[in-house]
Amino acid sequence: MGAAIMGAALLLGATGGDAKADGKGDELHARLEAAFETMQKDDCPGALTQLKGVIDRRGFSALSDSLRSFAYEIGAYCAASTDPVTAYRYTMAGTALDTASPNIWDQRLRLEVVGKRYAEAVATVEAMAARNPEALNAIEFRVLVQLSRDLYRDAKLRPQRKRLLALLTAPVYQPQEATASSDGFRKSYAAMLAEDGDKAAAVAMVRRIEEPAYLIQISVDPRLRDALPADFDGRAAVEARLVKAREFAGSHSGSLEAVLEIARYLRQLGRPEEALATLEAARPDGPQAASFTDLNDQRNWWWDDMARSYQMLGRHDDAVNAYRRAIDLKEGGRLNVSQTINLAYAHLAFGKSAQAVAAVADFETGGYGVSAYGLMQMRSVRSCARFLLGQTAEAKADLDYVKAHDKDDPESLTWLSLCADDMDGAAASIIRRLDDADNRSRALLELSDYDDPPPTEPKMPFEGRMDSLKARPDVAAAIQRAGGVRRFRLQPGEF
């Protein structure tokens, strides 16, 4: 239950002045209080029935804006999973009031994103920026990232995406999540500005970016690379950011996510032992755990980071056990998707293809809230494992899915084609990506040169095929057209 709903409940005991002399206000107030109490008992159907006896009765419009907003908020919360049409109607009515809480704005945006009402979702973000910046800043960061990605998938929605990115890179947007950064939005917006001929604005936007992952992507993006110094050093950028991340974690001791950020930078620098020690000092079941304010959201990701660090160190059993501990935890209140897929990839890297297939077997039973990107990842790892096991027919079925949904995750088809030893297919995939402005930088990063991994880190059984792919004349020509690759003194991945 949203904290805003709980806070708004105090209104029920503090607004007796809303009661009308004829008693109708008292009656509606009592009905609203009953609906709230019913909702608290996890009886949303009952609460909705009671609520109709408030919202649909004469006299409701005479209640204060605060009470009416609260009534709509209860209705939207309770109807969201069973009657999204009614839920959305309630959110629209509630957010029309100046007293609307951040919670009902959040409900409105989520319903629009889930319902693929993308134009309306952008309008909602604009309305929050203008009327309730507090609500915009409280929106879960990943919801806005998902909205931007969804808009990207439809070229006809490019104007709406540009409007969205303009807001999410403006001073009005200051996300509440401690480590949330607008740098990803800045990178995307800078690219759009450059495409539209506004080079000066694009350069100014790039100069506001601090996250090394995005700077590294920009360094191979022909649209933006000139905004960086010619001698840009990705390793120096990560080292500088690591210093700031440690300072931030020191001043934000309640942020477990800040600790995970440090561990990620250490792995990029090829220092997995330090990453592991950093994580161990912040165990979610250790003495510091009580101070973490984001423990529920980050606990599974702490185990994920432990597993990644173990994997770099070649500690198979520890990596697998860490992923399983993460899987046992809920992800966003639902069955865990991310670490289940990551476990399958770990099995594959350690040469255990049958275990990789088994790791994702439960996805067939349903109950998992898997995104389009997640489905591509699941299909890719399962297909690769089946190719390696000689289960060609089953592997090809997943490969066909990946081909048909290439736009959901273009990297998957390249990777899976390499696994299947289909060098022509891998070449066609990487060339398409190199010739596409929005996918070019990711493709160039895959083809760039990096430090050798720690000798303990397992490799995918087909990893050597990437060098053969790069050496093909058709791929080499596409790399040249795209502006060329770079050499990074870092470990690949996690960009």
PATORLO-426817 format. One record per residue (C-alpha): residue in one letter; y, z, x. Coordinates in steps of 0.2 Angstrom, whole numbers, padded with zeros to 4 digits, always signed. Layout:
BEGIN
AYZX ...
This chain:
BEGIN
M+0000+0000+0000 G+0017-0005+0007 A+0028+0009+0014 A+0042+0002+0004 I+0033+0004-0012 M+0029+0023-0008 G+0048+0025-0003 A+0054+0017-0019 A+0043+0029-0029 L+0056+0042-0025 L+0067+0033-0037 L+0056+0038-0052 G+0061+0056-0049 A+0079+0053-0045 T+0086+0041-0058 G+0086+0051-0074 G+0104+0045-0077 D+0096+0028-0082 A+0089+0036-0098 K+0098+0030-0113 A+0104+0041-0127 D+0092+0034-0139 G+0077+0039-0128 K+0072+0021-0124 G+0077+0023-0106 D+0066+0039-0105 E+0051+0030-0113 L+0052+0015-0100 H+0055+0027-0086 A+0039+0037-0091 R+0029+0020-0093 L+0035+0014-0076 E+0030+0031-0068 A+0012+0030-0076 A+0010+0012-0070 F+0014+0018-0052 E+0002+0032-0053 T-0012+0020-0060 M-0008+0009-0045 Q-0010+0024-0033 K-0028+0026-0040 D-0032+0008-0035 D-0033+0003-0053 C-0021-0013-0052 P-0028-0021-0068 G-0023-0005-0077 A-0006-0004-0069 L-0002-0022-0073 T-0006-0018-0092 Q+0005-0003-0092 L+0019-0013-0082 K+0019-0026-0096 G+0024-0012-0107 V+0039-0009-0096 I+0045-0027-0091 D+0042-0035-0108 R+0050-0022-0119 R+0068-0022-0125 G+0079-0010-0114 F+0071-0015-0098 S+0087-0025-0093 A+0097-0010-0096 L+0088+0000-0082 S+0096+0001-0065 D+0093-0013-0053 S+0083-0001-0042 L+0071+0003-0055 R+0069-0015-0061 S+0066-0020-0043 F+0053-0007-0041 A+0044-0012-0057 Y+0043-0030-0051 E+0037-0024-0034 I+0022-0015-0042 G+0018-0030-0052 A+0019-0042-0037 Y+0008-0030-0027 C-0005-0028-0040 A-0006-0046-0046 A-0006-0054-0029 S-0025-0055-0027 T-0030-0060-0045 D-0015-0069-0053 P-0004-0076-0039 V+0006-0086-0052 T+0012-0069-0061 A+0014-0061-0044 Y+0026-0075-0038 R+0036-0074-0054 Y+0038-0055-0051 T+0043-0058-0033 M+0056-0071-0038 A+0063-0059-0052 G+0063-0044-0040 T+0072-0053-0025 A+0085-0060-0037 L+0091-0042-0037 D+0102-0035-0023 T+0091-0019-0022 A+0076-0029-0018 S+0066-0020-0004 P+0059-0028+0012 N+0042-0026+0004 I+0045-0038-0011 W+0053-0051+0000 D+0038-0050+0011 Q+0027-0052-0004 R+0037-0067-0009 L+0035-0076+0008 R+0017-0072+0010 L+0013-0080-0007 E+0023-0095-0003 V+0014-0098+0014 V-0003-0095+0007 G+0001-0106-0008 K+0007-0120+0004 R+0025-0119-0005 Y+0032-0123+0012 A+0049-0129+0006 E+0051-0113-0004 A+0046-0103+0010 V+0060-0110+0021 A+0072-0106+0007 T+0066-0088+0006 V+0068-0086+0025 E+0086-0093+0023 A+0089-0081+0008 M+0083-0066+0018 A+0094-0071+0033 A+0109-0072+0021 R+0106-0058+0009 N+0094-0046+0017 P+0092-0048+0036 E+0083-0031+0037 A+0069-0039+0026 L+0068-0054+0038 N+0066-0043+0053 A+0053-0033+0045 I+0042-0049+0041 E+0026-0048+0051 F+0029-0060+0066 R+0013-0069+0064 V+0017-0074+0046 L+0033-0084+0053 V+0023-0091+0067 Q+0010-0098+0054 L+0024-0105+0044 S+0031-0114+0058 R+0014-0121+0063 D+0010-0126+0045 L+0027-0136+0044 Y+0023-0145+0060 R+0007-0152+0053 D+0016-0162+0040 A+0029-0174+0048 K+0038-0175+0031 L+0043-0157+0033 R+0051-0159+0050 P+0069-0155+0042 Q+0062-0139+0034 R+0055-0134+0051 K+0071-0137+0060 R+0080-0127+0048 L+0067-0113+0050 L+0068-0113+0069 A+0087-0113+0068 L+0087-0097+0059 L+0073-0089+0069 T+0082-0092+0085 A+0099-0086+0079 P+0106-0069+0082 V+0103-0063+0064 Y+0084-0063+0068 Q+0079-0047+0077 P+0060-0044+0074 Q+0055-0026+0072 E+0039-0028+0081 A+0041-0021+0099 T+0034-0035+0109 A+0038-0049+0097 S+0048-0063+0105 S+0057-0078+0098 D+0054-0088+0114 G+0040-0098+0106 F+0053-0103+0092 R+0066-0107+0105 K+0054-0119+0114 S+0050-0128+0098 Y+0068-0129+0093 A+0074-0135+0110 A+0061-0149+0109 M+0067-0154+0092 L+0085-0154+0098 A+0081-0164+0113 E+0072-0177+0102 D+0087-0178+0091 G+0099-0182+0105 D+0107-0165+0107 K+0103-0162+0125 A+0116-0149+0129 A+0110-0138+0115 A+0092-0140+0120 V+0096-0135+0138 A+0106-0120+0131 M+0091-0115+0121 V+0079-0116+0136 R+0090-0105+0146 R+0087-0091+0133 I+0068-0091+0136 E+0060-0078+0147 E+0042-0078+0142 P+0033-0087+0157 A+0020-0095+0146 Y+0033-0106+0137 L+0043-0109+0154 I+0027-0116+0161 Q+0024-0127+0146 I+0042-0133+0147 S+0040-0137+0166 V+0028-0151+0161 D+0037-0157+0145 P+0047-0173+0149 R+0059-0168+0135 L+0064-0152+0142 R+0058-0150+0161 D+0075-0155+0167 A+0082-0139+0159 L+0073-0129+0173 P+0076-0129+0191 A+0067-0143+0201 D+0059-0129+0211 F+0053-0119+0196 D+0039-0107+0201 G+0027-0102+0188 R+0020-0088+0198 A+0037-0081+0202 A+0041-0081+0183 V+0026-0071+0179 E+0029-0059+0193 A+0047-0056+0187 R+0041-0054+0169 L+0028-0041+0174 V+0041-0030+0182 K+0051-0031+0165 A+0035-0028+0155 R+0032-0012+0165 E+0049-0006+0162 F+0048-0010+0144 A+0031-0001+0142 G+0039+0014+0151 S+0053+0015+0139 H+0042+0011+0124 S+0027+0023+0126 G+0022+0021+0108 S+0018+0002+0110 L+0000-0002+0115 E+0004-0020+0113 A+0016-0018+0128 V+0002-0012+0139 L-0009-0027+0133 E+0006-0038+0139 I+0005-0031+0156 A-0014-0033+0157 R-0012-0052+0152 Y+0001-0055+0166 L-0010-0046+0179 R-0025-0058+0174 Q-0014-0073+0176 L-0009-0067+0193 G-0028-0066+0197 R-0028-0046+0197 P-0042-0042+0185 E-0046-0025+0193 E-0028-0019+0190 A-0028-0026+0173 L-0044-0016+0169 A-0036+0000+0177 T-0020-0003+0166 L-0030-0004+0150 E-0041+0011+0155 A-0026+0022+0156 A-0021+0017+0138 R-0038+0019+0130 P-0036+0020+0111 D-0048+0034+0111 G-0040+0043+0125 P-0026+0057+0127 Q-0012+0044+0125 A-0019+0037+0109 A-0009+0048+0097 S+0007+0042+0104 F+0004+0024+0100 T+0013+0018+0084 D+0004+0001+0083 L-0014+0008+0086 N-0021+0001+0070 D-0015-0017+0073 Q-0019-0017+0092 R-0035-0007+0094 N-0046-0023+0092 W-0035-0032+0105 W-0036-0018+0117 W-0055-0021+0117 D-0052-0040+0118 D-0042-0038+0134 M-0055-0026+0141 A-0068-0040+0138 R-0057-0053+0146 S-0055-0042+0161 Y-0073-0038+0163 Q-0077-0057+0161 M-0066-0061+0176 L-0075-0048+0186 G-0092-0056+0181 R-0097-0040+0171 H-0107-0048+0157 D-0114-0033+0148 D-0097-0024+0148 A-0088-0039+0142 V-0101-0042+0128 N-0100-0024+0123 A-0081-0024+0123 Y-0081-0039+0111 R-0093-0030+0100 R-0083-0015+0099 A-0068-0026+0094 I-0079-0035+0081 D-0083-0018+0073 L-0065-0015+0069 K-0056-0024+0055 E-0044-0038+0059 G-0029-0038+0047 G-0040-0027+0036 R-0054-0041+0035 L-0069-0046+0044 N-0065-0049+0063 V-0064-0067+0067 S-0055-0068+0084 Q-0066-0058+0094 T-0082-0065+0086 I-0077-0082+0092 N-0071-0075+0109 L-0089-0067+0111 A-0097-0084+0108 Y-0086-0092+0121 A-0091-0077+0133 H-0109-0080+0130 L-0107-0099+0133 A-0098-0095+0150 F-0112-0084+0155 G-0125-0097+0152 K-0132-0089+0136 S-0130-0103+0123 A-0143-0096+0111 Q-0133-0080+0110 A-0117-0090+0107 V-0124-0099+0092 A-0130-0082+0085 A-0113-0074+0088 V-0105-0085+0075 A-0119-0086+0063 D-0112-0074+0050 F-0097-0086+0047 E-0109-0096+0036 T-0111-0081+0024 G-0093-0081+0019 G-0081-0066+0018 Y-0071-0071+0034 G-0053-0076+0032 V-0054-0090+0045 S-0039-0101+0048 A-0040-0120+0051 Y-0038-0117+0069 G-0051-0103+0069 L-0063-0115+0061 M-0060-0128+0074 Q-0064-0115+0088 M-0080-0109+0079 R-0086-0126+0077 S-0082-0131+0094 V-0091-0117+0103 R-0106-0118+0091 S-0107-0137+0094 C-0106-0135+0113 A-0120-0122+0113 R-0131-0133+0102 F-0128-0148+0114 L-0133-0137+0129 L-0149-0131+0119 G-0154-0149+0115 Q-0151-0147+0096 T-0142-0164+0095 A-0142-0167+0077 E-0134-0150+0073 A-0122-0151+0087 K-0116-0168+0081 A-0113-0161+0063 D-0100-0149+0070 L-0093-0163+0082 D-0090-0174+0067 Y-0080-0159+0059 V-0070-0157+0074 K-0066-0176+0075 A-0061-0176+0056 H-0049-0161+0059 D-0042-0165+0076 K-0024-0161+0071 D-0029-0143+0067 D-0033-0140+0086 P-0032-0156+0097 E-0038-0147+0112 S-0055-0144+0104 L-0060-0162+0103 T-0056-0165+0122 W-0066-0149+0127 L-0081-0152+0116 S-0082-0170+0121 L-0083-0164+0139 C-0097-0152+0134 A-0107-0166+0126 D-0105-0177+0141 D-0095-0190+0131 M-0083-0195+0144 D-0076-0209+0134 G-0073-0198+0119 A-0064-0185+0131 A-0053-0198+0138 A-0048-0205+0121 S-0044-0187+0115 I-0034-0182+0131 I-0024-0199+0131 R-0019-0197+0113 R-0013-0180+0117 L-0004-0186+0132 D+0005-0199+0122 D+0010-0187+0108 A+0027-0178+0112 D+0021-0162+0104 N+0004-0161+0112 R+0009-0168+0129 S+0013-0152+0138 R-0003-0143+0132 A-0013-0158+0139 L-0004-0158+0155 L-0007-0140+0158 E-0025-0142+0155 L-0025-0156+0168 S-0014-0147+0181 D-0020-0138+0196 Y-0022-0119+0198 D-0028-0106+0210 D-0047-0104+0212 P-0054-0091+0200 P-0061-0075+0206 P-0079-0079+0213 T-0086-0067+0200 E-0079-0076+0185 P-0092-0087+0176 K-0089-0105+0173 M-0093-0116+0159 P-0108-0127+0163 F-0098-0143+0161 E-0082-0137+0169 G-0083-0149+0184 R-0082-0164+0172 M-0063-0161+0171 D-0061-0168+0188 S-0070-0183+0183 L-0060-0185+0168 K-0043-0184+0178 A-0050-0197+0190 R-0052-0211+0177 P-0040-0225+0179 D-0035-0224+0160 V-0032-0205+0160 A-0023-0206+0177 A-0011-0219+0169 A-0008-0208+0154 I-0004-0194+0165 Q+0008-0204+0174 R+0016-0210+0158 A+0018-0192+0152 G+0027-0187+0168 G+0013-0180+0179 V+0004-0163+0181 R+0010-0148+0192 R+0002-0136+0204 F+0003-0118+0198 R-0001-0103+0209 L-0009-0094+0194 Q-0026-0092+0184 P-0027-0105+0170 G-0029-0100+0152 E-0019-0087+0142 F-0003-0098+0142 
